[in-house]
């Protein structure tokens, strides 16, 4: 949220691979630069890589 306005959403998802992997689906609703990303956890609590 920015102030009291929502600017996007994130959902917890699970891949269909074997074994399934958890990730976050992120969508930022910026009129100038909308962003859609998938963020996956990495070992040792590293920052989430997003693509």
C-alpha positions as CSV (number, residue, x, y, z in Angstrom):
1,X,0.0,0.0,0.0
2,X,1.1,3.5,-0.7
3,X,-0.6,5.7,1.9
4,X,-4.1,4.2,1.9
5,X,-4.1,3.1,-1.8
6,X,-3.3,-0.4,-3.0
7,X,-0.7,-0.5,-5.8
8,X,-0.6,-4.2,-6.3
9,X,-1.1,-7.7,-5.0
10,X,0.9,-10.9,-4.2
11,X,-0.3,-14.5,-4.1
12,X,1.3,-17.7,-2.7
13,X,1.5,-20.3,-5.5
14,X,3.0,-23.8,-6.0
15,X,4.6,-25.0,-9.2
16,X,3.4,-28.1,-11.0
17,X,7.0,-29.5,-11.1
18,X,8.0,-32.7,-9.3
19,X,8.6,-31.9,-6.4
20,X,6.3,-28.8,-6.3
21,X,8.1,-25.5,-5.3
22,X,6.5,-22.6,-3.5
23,X,6.7,-19.1,-5.0
24,X,5.0,-15.7,-4.9
25,X,3.2,-14.3,-7.9
26,X,3.5,-10.5,-7.7
27,X,1.6,-7.8,-9.7
28,X,2.2,-4.1,-9.3
29,X,-0.4,-1.9,-10.9
30,X,1.6,1.2,-11.9
31,X,0.2,3.0,-14.9
32,X,3.6,3.9,-16.2
33,X,5.4,0.7,-15.5
34,X,3.2,-2.3,-14.6
35,X,5.1,-5.2,-13.1
36,X,4.3,-8.9,-13.1
37,X,6.9,-11.2,-11.4
38,X,7.4,-14.6,-9.8
39,X,9.6,-14.6,-6.7
40,X,11.1,-17.9,-5.5
41,X,12.8,-18.6,-2.2
42,X,16.5,-19.5,-2.2
43,X,18.7,-21.5,0.2
44,X,20.1,-19.8,3.3
45,X,17.4,-17.1,3.5
46,X,18.9,-15.1,0.5
47,X,16.8,-12.4,-1.1
48,X,14.0,-13.6,-3.3
49,X,15.0,-13.7,-7.0
50,X,12.2,-12.4,-9.1
51,X,11.7,-12.8,-12.9
